[in-house]
Amino acid sequence: MDTLHVAAQRSDYHSSHQWYVADRWDQHLEALREENADLKKLQRDFITTVQQLKEERDDLKQANTKFSPQMSQLEAKFSSVGISYFPVIGVG
């Protein structure tokens, strides 16, 4: 499908106003194409970031599960020598 600008070049449009409108329309369409490309890139970047965050979350959950027994043992040892607070950061 021809743009309005191409149609104007083929003399389908005759007045200077029609030429102006066609030119402005082409500029608008080009700006929309550029904006759409930018938005698609942002979407891809966002999806990649979300995937990376999910992977990091899963890694932290695995580490938390792996080290939870050791943390409990350390809490018990600290408690036995009078240290009553040993923070455990939960992930989940």
PDB file of N, CA, C and O in Angstrom:
ATOM      1  N   MET A   1       0.846  -1.185   0.000  1.00  0.00           N
ATOM      2  CA  MET A   1       0.000   0.000   0.000  1.00  0.00           C
ATOM      3  C   MET A   1       0.886   1.241   0.000  1.00  0.00           C
ATOM      4  O   MET A   1       1.803   1.364   0.813  1.00  0.00           O
ATOM      5  N   ASP A   2       0.608   2.136  -0.898  1.00  0.00           N
ATOM      6  CA  ASP A   2       1.374   3.373  -0.987  1.00  0.00           C
ATOM      7  C   ASP A   2       1.045   4.288   0.180  1.00  0.00           C
ATOM      8  O   ASP A   2      -0.083   4.326   0.671  1.00  0.00           O
ATOM      9  N   THR A   3       2.064   5.025   0.609  1.00  0.00           N
ATOM     10  CA  THR A   3       1.792   6.069   1.590  1.00  0.00           C
ATOM     11  C   THR A   3       1.135   7.229   0.857  1.00  0.00           C
ATOM     12  O   THR A   3       1.138   7.283  -0.373  1.00  0.00           O
ATOM     13  N   LEU A   4       0.584   8.135   1.608  1.00  0.00           N
ATOM     14  CA  LEU A   4      -0.041   9.308   0.995  1.00  0.00           C
ATOM     15  C   LEU A   4       0.986  10.111   0.213  1.00  0.00           C
ATOM     16  O   LEU A   4       0.667  10.696  -0.822  1.00  0.00           O
ATOM     17  N   HIS A   5       2.215  10.140   0.706  1.00  0.00           N
ATOM     18  CA  HIS A   5       3.272  10.887   0.042  1.00  0.00           C
ATOM     19  C   HIS A   5       3.552  10.306  -1.343  1.00  0.00           C
ATOM     20  O   HIS A   5       3.707  11.050  -2.311  1.00  0.00           O
ATOM     21  N   VAL A   6       3.619   8.972  -1.437  1.00  0.00           N
ATOM     22  CA  VAL A   6       3.850   8.316  -2.728  1.00  0.00           C
ATOM     23  C   VAL A   6       2.672   8.574  -3.660  1.00  0.00           C
ATOM     24  O   VAL A   6       2.858   8.840  -4.848  1.00  0.00           O
ATOM     25  N   ALA A   7       1.472   8.496  -3.121  1.00  0.00           N
ATOM     26  CA  ALA A   7       0.290   8.771  -3.938  1.00  0.00           C
ATOM     27  C   ALA A   7       0.325  10.205  -4.460  1.00  0.00           C
ATOM     28  O   ALA A   7      -0.063  10.470  -5.598  1.00  0.00           O
ATOM     29  N   ALA A   8       0.790  11.122  -3.619  1.00  0.00           N
ATOM     30  CA  ALA A   8       0.886  12.520  -4.047  1.00  0.00           C
ATOM     31  C   ALA A   8       1.913  12.673  -5.161  1.00  0.00           C
ATOM     32  O   ALA A   8       1.709  13.454  -6.090  1.00  0.00           O
ATOM     33  N   GLN A   9       3.010  11.937  -5.073  1.00  0.00           N
ATOM     34  CA  GLN A   9       4.024  12.000  -6.126  1.00  0.00           C
ATOM     35  C   GLN A   9       3.483  11.474  -7.454  1.00  0.00           C
ATOM     36  O   GLN A   9       3.899  11.933  -8.518  1.00  0.00           O
ATOM     37  N   ARG A  10       2.566  10.523  -7.400  1.00  0.00           N
ATOM     38  CA  ARG A  10       1.984   9.971  -8.628  1.00  0.00           C
ATOM     39  C   ARG A  10       0.877  10.876  -9.167  1.00  0.00           C
ATOM     40  O   ARG A  10       0.213  10.533 -10.145  1.00  0.00           O
ATOM     41  N   SER A  11       0.684  12.006  -8.544  1.00  0.00           N
ATOM     42  CA  SER A  11      -0.322  12.997  -8.948  1.00  0.00           C
ATOM     43  C   SER A  11      -1.742  12.573  -8.621  1.00  0.00           C
ATOM     44  O   SER A  11      -2.692  13.086  -9.213  1.00  0.00           O
ATOM     45  N   ASP A  12      -1.901  11.640  -7.684  1.00  0.00           N
ATOM     46  CA  ASP A  12      -3.250  11.329  -7.208  1.00  0.00           C
ATOM     47  C   ASP A  12      -3.774  12.485  -6.361  1.00  0.00           C
ATOM     48  O   ASP A  12      -4.984  12.650  -6.202  1.00  0.00           O
ATOM     49  N   TYR A  13      -2.860  13.278  -5.823  1.00  0.00           N
ATOM     50  CA  TYR A  13      -3.216  14.471  -5.066  1.00  0.00           C
ATOM     51  C   TYR A  13      -2.670  15.661  -5.844  1.00  0.00           C
ATOM     52  O   TYR A  13      -1.539  15.632  -6.328  1.00  0.00           O
ATOM     53  N   HIS A  14      -3.470  16.691  -5.957  1.00  0.00           N
ATOM     54  CA  HIS A  14      -3.074  17.797  -6.826  1.00  0.00           C
ATOM     55  C   HIS A  14      -2.804  19.099  -6.086  1.00  0.00           C
ATOM     56  O   HIS A  14      -1.935  19.864  -6.504  1.00  0.00           O
ATOM     57  N   SER A  15      -3.507  19.369  -5.019  1.00  0.00           N
ATOM     58  CA  SER A  15      -3.342  20.674  -4.371  1.00  0.00           C
ATOM     59  C   SER A  15      -2.144  20.658  -3.419  1.00  0.00           C
ATOM     60  O   SER A  15      -1.711  19.603  -2.953  1.00  0.00           O
ATOM     61  N   SER A  16      -1.628  21.842  -3.147  1.00  0.00           N
ATOM     62  CA  SER A  16      -0.499  21.954  -2.214  1.00  0.00           C
ATOM     63  C   SER A  16      -0.927  21.530  -0.812  1.00  0.00           C
ATOM     64  O   SER A  16      -0.125  20.989  -0.051  1.00  0.00           O
ATOM     65  N   HIS A  17      -2.192  21.776  -0.473  1.00  0.00           N
ATOM     66  CA  HIS A  17      -2.686  21.349   0.841  1.00  0.00           C
ATOM     67  C   HIS A  17      -2.676  19.821   0.944  1.00  0.00           C
ATOM     68  O   HIS A  17      -2.270  19.270   1.968  1.00  0.00           O
ATOM     69  N   GLN A  18      -3.118  19.143  -0.109  1.00  0.00           N
ATOM     70  CA  GLN A  18      -3.103  17.679  -0.089  1.00  0.00           C
ATOM     71  C   GLN A  18      -1.672  17.159   0.022  1.00  0.00           C
ATOM     72  O   GLN A  18      -1.414  16.179   0.721  1.00  0.00           O
ATOM     73  N   TRP A  19      -0.747  17.816  -0.668  1.00  0.00           N
ATOM     74  CA  TRP A  19       0.659  17.423  -0.584  1.00  0.00           C
ATOM     75  C   TRP A  19       1.166  17.607   0.843  1.00  0.00           C
ATOM     76  O   TRP A  19       1.855  16.738   1.377  1.00  0.00           O
ATOM     77  N   TYR A  20       0.822  18.747   1.464  1.00  0.00           N
ATOM     78  CA  TYR A  20       1.244  19.033   2.835  1.00  0.00           C
ATOM     79  C   TYR A  20       0.692  17.984   3.797  1.00  0.00           C
ATOM     80  O   TYR A  20       1.421  17.467   4.643  1.00  0.00           O
ATOM     81  N   VAL A  21      -0.598  17.670   3.665  1.00  0.00           N
ATOM     82  CA  VAL A  21      -1.229  16.674   4.539  1.00  0.00           C
ATOM     83  C   VAL A  21      -0.554  15.317   4.359  1.00  0.00           C
ATOM     84  O   VAL A  21      -0.281  14.620   5.336  1.00  0.00           O
ATOM     85  N   ALA A  22      -0.288  14.947   3.116  1.00  0.00           N
ATOM     86  CA  ALA A  22       0.357  13.662   2.846  1.00  0.00           C
ATOM     87  C   ALA A  22       1.754  13.620   3.469  1.00  0.00           C
ATOM     88  O   ALA A  22       2.149  12.608   4.047  1.00  0.00           O
ATOM     89  N   ASP A  23       2.485  14.703   3.352  1.00  0.00           N
ATOM     90  CA  ASP A  23       3.834  14.759   3.911  1.00  0.00           C
ATOM     91  C   ASP A  23       3.794  14.672   5.432  1.00  0.00           C
ATOM     92  O   ASP A  23       4.582  13.943   6.035  1.00  0.00           O
ATOM     93  N   ARG A  24       2.889  15.404   6.044  1.00  0.00           N
ATOM     94  CA  ARG A  24       2.746  15.360   7.510  1.00  0.00           C
ATOM     95  C   ARG A  24       2.334  13.963   7.964  1.00  0.00           C
ATOM     96  O   ARG A  24       2.816  13.474   8.986  1.00  0.00           O
ATOM     97  N   TRP A  25       1.451  13.326   7.215  1.00  0.00           N
ATOM     98  CA  TRP A  25       1.002  11.979   7.560  1.00  0.00           C
ATOM     99  C   TRP A  25       2.186  11.007   7.515  1.00  0.00           C
ATOM    100  O   TRP A  25       2.336  10.174   8.409  1.00  0.00           O
ATOM    101  N   ASP A  26       3.016  11.107   6.490  1.00  0.00           N
ATOM    102  CA  ASP A  26       4.201  10.250   6.387  1.00  0.00           C
ATOM    103  C   ASP A  26       5.149  10.480   7.566  1.00  0.00           C
ATOM    104  O   ASP A  26       5.710   9.531   8.114  1.00  0.00           O
ATOM    105  N   GLN A  27       5.321  11.739   7.948  1.00  0.00           N
ATOM    106  CA  GLN A  27       6.179  12.043   9.095  1.00  0.00           C
ATOM    107  C   GLN A  27       5.618  11.416  10.367  1.00  0.00           C
ATOM    108  O   GLN A  27       6.353  10.859  11.182  1.00  0.00           O
ATOM    109  N   HIS A  28       4.308  11.518  10.515  1.00  0.00           N
ATOM    110  CA  HIS A  28       3.648  10.952  11.687  1.00  0.00           C
ATOM    111  C   HIS A  28       3.813   9.431  11.713  1.00  0.00           C
ATOM    112  O   HIS A  28       4.127   8.858  12.756  1.00  0.00           O
ATOM    113  N   LEU A  29       3.602   8.782  10.574  1.00  0.00           N
ATOM    114  CA  LEU A  29       3.754   7.328  10.506  1.00  0.00           C
ATOM    115  C   LEU A  29       5.184   6.904  10.818  1.00  0.00           C
ATOM    116  O   LEU A  29       5.399   5.913  11.515  1.00  0.00           O
ATOM    117  N   GLU A  30       6.150   7.637  10.313  1.00  0.00           N
ATOM    118  CA  GLU A  30       7.556   7.303  10.586  1.00  0.00           C
ATOM    119  C   GLU A  30       7.862   7.451  12.073  1.00  0.00           C
ATOM    120  O   GLU A  30       8.562   6.618  12.647  1.00  0.00           O
ATOM    121  N   ALA A  31       7.348   8.496  12.693  1.00  0.00           N
ATOM    122  CA  ALA A  31       7.547   8.686  14.132  1.00  0.00           C
ATOM    123  C   ALA A  31       6.917   7.540  14.915  1.00  0.00           C
ATOM    124  O   ALA A  31       7.493   7.062  15.892  1.00  0.00           O
ATOM    125  N   LEU A  32       5.739   7.101  14.490  1.00  0.00           N
ATOM    126  CA  LEU A  32       5.086   5.973  15.157  1.00  0.00           C
ATOM    127  C   LEU A  32       5.885   4.684  14.983  1.00  0.00           C
ATOM    128  O   LEU A  32       5.986   3.889  15.918  1.00  0.00           O
ATOM    129  N   ARG A  33       6.449   4.473  13.804  1.00  0.00           N
ATOM    130  CA  ARG A  33       7.283   3.279  13.581  1.00  0.00           C
ATOM    131  C   ARG A  33       8.498   3.289  14.508  1.00  0.00           C
ATOM    132  O   ARG A  33       8.847   2.265  15.096  1.00  0.00           O
ATOM    133  N   GLU A  34       9.136   4.449  14.632  1.00  0.00           N
ATOM    134  CA  GLU A  34      10.301   4.566  15.509  1.00  0.00           C
ATOM    135  C   GLU A  34       9.912   4.331  16.965  1.00  0.00           C
ATOM    136  O   GLU A  34      10.614   3.635  17.699  1.00  0.00           O
ATOM    137  N   GLU A  35       8.793   4.913  17.373  1.00  0.00           N
ATOM    138  CA  GLU A  35       8.334   4.727  18.747  1.00  0.00           C
ATOM    139  C   GLU A  35       7.993   3.262  19.004  1.00  0.00           C
ATOM    140  O   GLU A  35       8.298   2.728  20.071  1.00  0.00           O
ATOM    141  N   ASN A  36       7.366   2.620  18.034  1.00  0.00           N
ATOM    142  CA  ASN A  36       7.027   1.208  18.168  1.00  0.00           C
ATOM    143  C   ASN A  36       8.291   0.362  18.312  1.00  0.00           C
ATOM    144  O   ASN A  36       8.333  -0.558  19.130  1.00  0.00           O
ATOM    145  N   ALA A  37       9.318   0.668  17.524  1.00  0.00           N
ATOM    146  CA  ALA A  37      10.585  -0.067  17.622  1.00  0.00           C
ATOM    147  C   ALA A  37      11.212   0.133  19.002  1.00  0.00           C
ATOM    148  O   ALA A  37      11.725  -0.812  19.601  1.00  0.00           O
ATOM    149  N   ASP A  38      11.168   1.371  19.502  1.00  0.00           N
ATOM    150  CA  ASP A  38      11.703   1.652  20.840  1.00  0.00           C
ATOM    151  C   ASP A  38      10.942   0.873  21.906  1.00  0.00           C
ATOM    152  O   ASP A  38      11.543   0.308  22.820  1.00  0.00           O
ATOM    153  N   LEU A  39       9.615   0.846  21.784  1.00  0.00           N
ATOM    154  CA  LEU A  39       8.799   0.124  22.758  1.00  0.00           C
ATOM    155  C   LEU A  39       9.062  -1.376  22.710  1.00  0.00           C
ATOM    156  O   LEU A  39       9.089  -2.035  23.749  1.00  0.00           O
ATOM    157  N   LYS A  40       9.254  -1.914  21.519  1.00  0.00           N
ATOM    158  CA  LYS A  40       9.564  -3.344  21.400  1.00  0.00           C
ATOM    159  C   LYS A  40      10.899  -3.663  22.064  1.00  0.00           C
ATOM    160  O   LYS A  40      11.035  -4.697  22.719  1.00  0.00           O
ATOM    161  N   LYS A  41      11.889  -2.780  21.899  1.00  0.00           N
ATOM    162  CA  LYS A  41      13.182  -2.995  22.550  1.00  0.00           C
ATOM    163  C   LYS A  41      13.027  -2.927  24.064  1.00  0.00           C
ATOM    164  O   LYS A  41      13.583  -3.759  24.780  1.00  0.00           O
ATOM    165  N   LEU A  42      12.280  -1.948  24.555  1.00  0.00           N
ATOM    166  CA  LEU A  42      12.036  -1.849  25.995  1.00  0.00           C
ATOM    167  C   LEU A  42      11.335  -3.094  26.518  1.00  0.00           C
ATOM    168  O   LEU A  42      11.654  -3.582  27.602  1.00  0.00           O
ATOM    169  N   GLN A  43      10.380  -3.608  25.747  1.00  0.00           N
ATOM    170  CA  GLN A  43       9.666  -4.816  26.148  1.00  0.00           C
ATOM    171  C   GLN A  43      10.629  -6.002  26.239  1.00  0.00           C
ATOM    172  O   GLN A  43      10.582  -6.769  27.201  1.00  0.00           O
ATOM    173  N   ARG A  44      11.502  -6.151  25.239  1.00  0.00           N
ATOM    174  CA  ARG A  44      12.483  -7.245  25.267  1.00  0.00           C
ATOM    175  C   ARG A  44      13.414  -7.100  26.472  1.00  0.00           C
ATOM    176  O   ARG A  44      13.708  -8.079  27.159  1.00  0.00           O
ATOM    177  N   ASP A  45      13.875  -5.873  26.724  1.00  0.00           N
ATOM    178  CA  ASP A  45      14.753  -5.629  27.872  1.00  0.00           C
ATOM    179  C   ASP A  45      14.039  -5.941  29.182  1.00  0.00           C
ATOM    180  O   ASP A  45      14.631  -6.520  30.093  1.00  0.00           O
ATOM    181  N   PHE A  46      12.774  -5.560  29.274  1.00  0.00           N
ATOM    182  CA  PHE A  46      11.988  -5.819  30.479  1.00  0.00           C
ATOM    183  C   PHE A  46      11.826  -7.318  30.703  1.00  0.00           C
ATOM    184  O   PHE A  46      12.000  -7.804  31.821  1.00  0.00           O
ATOM    185  N   ILE A  47      11.496  -8.047  29.647  1.00  0.00           N
ATOM    186  CA  ILE A  47      11.323  -9.499  29.756  1.00  0.00           C
ATOM    187  C   ILE A  47      12.632 -10.150  30.198  1.00  0.00           C
ATOM    188  O   ILE A  47      12.624 -11.051  31.037  1.00  0.00           O
ATOM    189  N   THR A  48      13.750  -9.699  29.641  1.00  0.00           N
ATOM    190  CA  THR A  48      15.057 -10.236  30.025  1.00  0.00           C
ATOM    191  C   THR A  48      15.339  -9.959  31.498  1.00  0.00           C
ATOM    192  O   THR A  48      15.804 -10.838  32.223  1.00  0.00           O
ATOM    193  N   THR A  49      15.056  -8.736  31.936  1.00  0.00           N
ATOM    194  CA  THR A  49      15.287  -8.371  33.332  1.00  0.00           C
ATOM    195  C   THR A  49      14.426  -9.196  34.269  1.00  0.00           C
ATOM    196  O   THR A  49      14.910  -9.669  35.297  1.00  0.00           O
ATOM    197  N   VAL A  50      13.166  -9.375  33.933  1.00  0.00           N
ATOM    198  CA  VAL A  50      12.270 -10.181  34.766  1.00  0.00           C
ATOM    199  C   VAL A  50      12.780 -11.612  34.852  1.00  0.00           C
ATOM    200  O   VAL A  50      12.781 -12.206  35.930  1.00  0.00           O
ATOM    201  N   GLN A  51      13.214 -12.169  33.726  1.00  0.00           N
ATOM    202  CA  GLN A  51      13.739 -13.533  33.722  1.00  0.00           C
ATOM    203  C   GLN A  51      14.980 -13.641  34.609  1.00  0.00           C
ATOM    204  O   GLN A  51      15.128 -14.605  35.360  1.00  0.00           O
ATOM    205  N   GLN A  52      15.868 -12.655  34.522  1.00  0.00           N
ATOM    206  CA  GLN A  52      17.069 -12.664  35.362  1.00  0.00           C
ATOM    207  C   GLN A  52      16.708 -12.579  36.839  1.00  0.00           C
ATOM    208  O   GLN A  52      17.303 -13.267  37.669  1.00  0.00           O
ATOM    209  N   LEU A  53      15.734 -11.737  37.165  1.00  0.00           N
ATOM    210  CA  LEU A  53      15.305 -11.614  38.560  1.00  0.00           C
ATOM    211  C   LEU A  53      14.685 -12.911  39.066  1.00  0.00           C
ATOM    212  O   LEU A  53      14.898 -13.292  40.217  1.00  0.00           O
ATOM    213  N   LYS A  54      13.920 -13.590  38.218  1.00  0.00           N
ATOM    214  CA  LYS A  54      13.347 -14.880  38.612  1.00  0.00           C
ATOM    215  C   LYS A  54      14.445 -15.903  38.879  1.00  0.00           C
ATOM    216  O   LYS A  54      14.371 -16.665  39.842  1.00  0.00           O
ATOM    217  N   GLU A  55      15.460 -15.914  38.023  1.00  0.00           N
ATOM    218  CA  GLU A  55      16.572 -16.846  38.216  1.00  0.00           C
ATOM    219  C   GLU A  55      17.322 -16.538  39.510  1.00  0.00           C
ATOM    220  O   GLU A  55      17.683 -17.452  40.251  1.00  0.00           O
ATOM    221  N   GLU A  56      17.556 -15.257  39.783  1.00  0.00           N
ATOM    222  CA  GLU A  56      18.224 -14.867  41.025  1.00  0.00           C
ATOM    223  C   GLU A  56      17.384 -15.253  42.234  1.00  0.00           C
ATOM    224  O   GLU A  56      17.915 -15.730  43.237  1.00  0.00           O
ATOM    225  N   ARG A  57      16.074 -15.048  42.142  1.00  0.00           N
ATOM    226  CA  ARG A  57      15.183 -15.428  43.236  1.00  0.00           C
ATOM    227  C   ARG A  57      15.268 -16.923  43.488  1.00  0.00           C
ATOM    228  O   ARG A  57      15.356 -17.363  44.634  1.00  0.00           O
ATOM    229  N   ASP A  58      15.240 -17.711  42.404  1.00  0.00           N
ATOM    230  CA  ASP A  58      15.326 -19.164  42.553  1.00  0.00           C
ATOM    231  C   ASP A  58      16.656 -19.572  43.180  1.00  0.00           C
ATOM    232  O   ASP A  58      16.698 -20.463  44.029  1.00  0.00           O
ATOM    233  N   ASP A  59      17.744 -18.920  42.761  1.00  0.00           N
ATOM    234  CA  ASP A  59      19.056 -19.209  43.351  1.00  0.00           C
ATOM    235  C   ASP A  59      19.061 -18.899  44.844  1.00  0.00           C
ATOM    236  O   ASP A  59      19.597 -19.671  45.640  1.00  0.00           O
ATOM    237  N   LEU A  60      18.463 -17.767  45.225  1.00  0.00           N
ATOM    238  CA  LEU A  60      18.402 -17.398  46.643  1.00  0.00           C
ATOM    239  C   LEU A  60      17.547 -18.376  47.439  1.00  0.00           C
ATOM    240  O   LEU A  60      17.877 -18.711  48.576  1.00  0.00           O
ATOM    241  N   LYS A  61      16.456 -18.830  46.847  1.00  0.00           N
ATOM    242  CA  LYS A  61      15.619 -19.821  47.530  1.00  0.00           C
ATOM    243  C   LYS A  61      16.395 -21.111  47.755  1.00  0.00           C
ATOM    244  O   LYS A  61      16.315 -21.709  48.828  1.00  0.00           O
ATOM    245  N   GLN A  62      17.149 -21.541  46.738  1.00  0.00           N
ATOM    246  CA  GLN A  62      17.948 -22.758  46.880  1.00  0.00           C
ATOM    247  C   GLN A  62      19.015 -22.585  47.956  1.00  0.00           C
ATOM    248  O   GLN A  62      19.241 -23.487  48.763  1.00  0.00           O
ATOM    249  N   ALA A  63      19.668 -21.430  47.965  1.00  0.00           N
ATOM    250  CA  ALA A  63      20.691 -21.169  48.979  1.00  0.00           C
ATOM    251  C   ALA A  63      20.074 -21.136  50.365  1.00  0.00           C
ATOM    252  O   ALA A  63      20.652 -21.660  51.317  1.00  0.00           O
ATOM    253  N   ASN A  64      18.912 -20.530  50.484  1.00  0.00           N
ATOM    254  CA  ASN A  64      18.226 -20.459  51.768  1.00  0.00           C
ATOM    255  C   ASN A  64      17.886 -21.861  52.260  1.00  0.00           C
ATOM    256  O   ASN A  64      18.073 -22.172  53.436  1.00  0.00           O
ATOM    257  N   THR A  65      17.392 -22.699  51.368  1.00  0.00           N
ATOM    258  CA  THR A  65      17.050 -24.077  51.735  1.00  0.00           C
ATOM    259  C   THR A  65      18.313 -24.849  52.118  1.00  0.00           C
ATOM    260  O   THR A  65      18.319 -25.605  53.090  1.00  0.00           O
ATOM    261  N   LYS A  66      19.370 -24.651  51.351  1.00  0.00           N
ATOM    262  CA  LYS A  66      20.627 -25.373  51.584  1.00  0.00           C
ATOM    263  C   LYS A  66      21.254 -24.990  52.925  1.00  0.00           C
ATOM    264  O   LYS A  66      21.751 -25.852  53.649  1.00  0.00           O
ATOM    265  N   PHE A  67      21.230 -23.694  53.255  1.00  0.00           N
ATOM    266  CA  PHE A  67      21.931 -23.232  54.444  1.00  0.00           C
ATOM    267  C   PHE A  67      21.035 -23.086  55.672  1.00  0.00           C
ATOM    268  O   PHE A  67      21.526 -22.731  56.744  1.00  0.00           O
ATOM    269  N   SER A  68      19.761 -23.346  55.545  1.00  0.00           N
ATOM    270  CA  SER A  68      18.845 -23.211  56.675  1.00  0.00           C
ATOM    271  C   SER A  68      19.245 -24.090  57.862  1.00  0.00           C
ATOM    272  O   SER A  68      19.234 -23.606  58.994  1.00  0.00           O
ATOM    273  N   PRO A  69      19.598 -25.369  57.648  1.00  0.00           N
ATOM    274  CA  PRO A  69      20.002 -26.190  58.800  1.00  0.00           C
ATOM    275  C   PRO A  69      21.252 -25.632  59.504  1.00  0.00           C
ATOM    276  O   PRO A  69      21.319 -25.622  60.733  1.00  0.00           O
ATOM    277  N   GLN A  70      22.234 -25.172  58.728  1.00  0.00           N
ATOM    278  CA  GLN A  70      23.435 -24.602  59.337  1.00  0.00           C
ATOM    279  C   GLN A  70      23.100 -23.340  60.129  1.00  0.00           C
ATOM    280  O   GLN A  70      23.665 -23.101  61.197  1.00  0.00           O
ATOM    281  N   MET A  71      22.187 -22.543  59.604  1.00  0.00           N
ATOM    282  CA  MET A  71      21.786 -21.323  60.310  1.00  0.00           C
ATOM    283  C   MET A  71      21.126 -21.674  61.639  1.00  0.00           C
ATOM    284  O   MET A  71      21.361 -21.011  62.649  1.00  0.00           O
ATOM    285  N   SER A  72      20.309 -22.705  61.634  1.00  0.00           N
ATOM    286  CA  SER A  72      19.667 -23.132  62.882  1.00  0.00           C
ATOM    287  C   SER A  72      20.718 -23.580  63.891  1.00  0.00           C
ATOM    288  O   SER A  72      20.613 -23.271  65.077  1.00  0.00           O
ATOM    289  N   GLN A  73      21.732 -24.306  63.423  1.00  0.00           N
ATOM    290  CA  GLN A  73      22.805 -24.751  64.320  1.00  0.00           C
ATOM    291  C   GLN A  73      23.573 -23.553  64.875  1.00  0.00           C
ATOM    292  O   GLN A  73      23.892 -23.515  66.063  1.00  0.00           O
ATOM    293  N   LEU A  74      23.867 -22.578  64.020  1.00  0.00           N
ATOM    294  CA  LEU A  74      24.566 -21.380  64.492  1.00  0.00           C
ATOM    295  C   LEU A  74      23.733 -20.608  65.502  1.00  0.00           C
ATOM    296  O   LEU A  74      24.258 -20.116  66.501  1.00  0.00           O
ATOM    297  N   GLU A  75      22.433 -20.503  65.243  1.00  0.00           N
ATOM    298  CA  GLU A  75      21.554 -19.822  66.196  1.00  0.00           C
ATOM    299  C   GLU A  75      21.610 -20.509  67.548  1.00  0.00           C
ATOM    300  O   GLU A  75      21.672 -19.852  68.587  1.00  0.00           O
ATOM    301  N   ALA A  76      21.587 -21.838  67.528  1.00  0.00           N
ATOM    302  CA  ALA A  76      21.640 -22.592  68.782  1.00  0.00           C
ATOM    303  C   ALA A  76      22.972 -22.351  69.496  1.00  0.00           C
ATOM    304  O   ALA A  76      22.994 -22.178  70.715  1.00  0.00           O
ATOM    305  N   LYS A  77      24.074 -22.339  68.755  1.00  0.00           N
ATOM    306  CA  LYS A  77      25.388 -22.106  69.365  1.00  0.00           C
ATOM    307  C   LYS A  77      25.483 -20.698  69.943  1.00  0.00           C
ATOM    308  O   LYS A  77      25.975 -20.518  71.056  1.00  0.00           O
ATOM    309  N   PHE A  78      25.016 -19.703  69.197  1.00  0.00           N
ATOM    310  CA  PHE A  78      25.053 -18.332  69.698  1.00  0.00           C
ATOM    311  C   PHE A  78      24.157 -18.187  70.921  1.00  0.00           C
ATOM    312  O   PHE A  78      24.506 -17.504  71.884  1.00  0.00           O
ATOM    313  N   SER A  79      23.022 -18.826  70.871  1.00  0.00           N
ATOM    314  CA  SER A  79      22.091 -18.760  71.992  1.00  0.00           C
ATOM    315  C   SER A  79      22.723 -19.380  73.239  1.00  0.00           C
ATOM    316  O   SER A  79      22.524 -18.891  74.351  1.00  0.00           O
ATOM    317  N   SER A  80      23.479 -20.450  73.047  1.00  0.00           N
ATOM    318  CA  SER A  80      24.087 -21.140  74.196  1.00  0.00           C
ATOM    319  C   SER A  80      25.177 -20.301  74.866  1.00  0.00           C
ATOM    320  O   SER A  80      25.515 -20.545  76.024  1.00  0.00           O
ATOM    321  N   VAL A  81      25.723 -19.325  74.160  1.00  0.00           N
ATOM    322  CA  VAL A  81      26.750 -18.463  74.769  1.00  0.00           C
ATOM    323  C   VAL A  81      26.199 -17.082  75.109  1.00  0.00           C
ATOM    324  O   VAL A  81      26.961 -16.155  75.380  1.00  0.00           O
ATOM    325  N   GLY A  82      24.889 -16.948  75.095  1.00  0.00           N
ATOM    326  CA  GLY A  82      24.263 -15.719  75.546  1.00  0.00           C
ATOM    327  C   GLY A  82      23.928 -14.707  74.468  1.00  0.00           C
ATOM    328  O   GLY A  82      23.468 -13.607  74.776  1.00  0.00           O
ATOM    329  N   ILE A  83      24.146 -15.050  73.234  1.00  0.00           N
ATOM    330  CA  ILE A  83      23.750 -14.146  72.155  1.00  0.00           C
ATOM    331  C   ILE A  83      22.376 -14.604  71.695  1.00  0.00           C
ATOM    332  O   ILE A  83      22.210 -15.693  71.147  1.00  0.00           O
ATOM    333  N   SER A  84      21.389 -13.732  71.937  1.00  0.00           N
ATOM    334  CA  SER A  84      20.011 -14.178  71.721  1.00  0.00           C
ATOM    335  C   SER A  84      19.451 -13.841  70.346  1.00  0.00           C
ATOM    336  O   SER A  84      18.381 -14.323  69.975  1.00  0.00           O
ATOM    337  N   TYR A  85      20.155 -13.032  69.603  1.00  0.00           N
ATOM    338  CA  TYR A  85      19.589 -12.651  68.302  1.00  0.00           C
ATOM    339  C   TYR A  85      20.607 -12.892  67.202  1.00  0.00           C
ATOM    340  O   TYR A  85      21.707 -12.338  67.220  1.00  0.00           O
ATOM    341  N   PHE A  86      20.235 -13.702  66.272  1.00  0.00           N
ATOM    342  CA  PHE A  86      21.052 -13.955  65.085  1.00  0.00           C
ATOM    343  C   PHE A  86      20.093 -13.923  63.910  1.00  0.00           C
ATOM    344  O   PHE A  86      19.387 -14.901  63.664  1.00  0.00           O
ATOM    345  N   PRO A  87      20.054 -12.804  63.171  1.00  0.00           N
ATOM    346  CA  PRO A  87      19.020 -12.649  62.138  1.00  0.00           C
ATOM    347  C   PRO A  87      19.183 -13.634  60.977  1.00  0.00           C
ATOM    348  O   PRO A  87      20.288 -13.898  60.503  1.00  0.00           O
ATOM    349  N   VAL A  88      18.074 -14.149  60.553  1.00  0.00           N
ATOM    350  CA  VAL A  88      18.025 -15.008  59.373  1.00  0.00           C
ATOM    351  C   VAL A  88      17.151 -14.301  58.362  1.00  0.00           C
ATOM    352  O   VAL A  88      16.001 -13.961  58.642  1.00  0.00           O
ATOM    353  N   ILE A  89      17.698 -14.085  57.203  1.00  0.00           N
ATOM    354  CA  ILE A  89      16.943 -13.401  56.154  1.00  0.00           C
ATOM    355  C   ILE A  89      16.245 -14.451  55.321  1.00  0.00           C
ATOM    356  O   ILE A  89      16.887 -15.285  54.682  1.00  0.00           O
ATOM    357  N   GLY A  90      14.929 -14.405  55.333  1.00  0.00           N
ATOM    358  CA  GLY A  90      14.157 -15.368  54.560  1.00  0.00           C
ATOM    359  C   GLY A  90      13.926 -14.890  53.148  1.00  0.00           C
ATOM    360  O   GLY A  90      13.832 -13.689  52.894  1.00  0.00           O
ATOM    361  N   VAL A  91      13.837 -15.808  52.254  1.00  0.00           N
ATOM    362  CA  VAL A  91      13.538 -15.515  50.854  1.00  0.00           C
ATOM    363  C   VAL A  91      12.279 -16.279  50.510  1.00  0.00           C
ATOM    364  O   VAL A  91      12.161 -17.473  50.787  1.00  0.00           O
ATOM    365  N   GLY A  92      11.349 -15.582  49.909  1.00  0.00           N
ATOM    366  CA  GLY A  92      10.175 -16.342  49.525  1.00  0.00           C
ATOM    367  C   GLY A  92       8.995 -15.579  49.242  1.00  0.00           C
ATOM    368  O   GLY A  92       7.957 -16.149  48.909  1.00  0.00           O
TER     369      GLY A  92
END
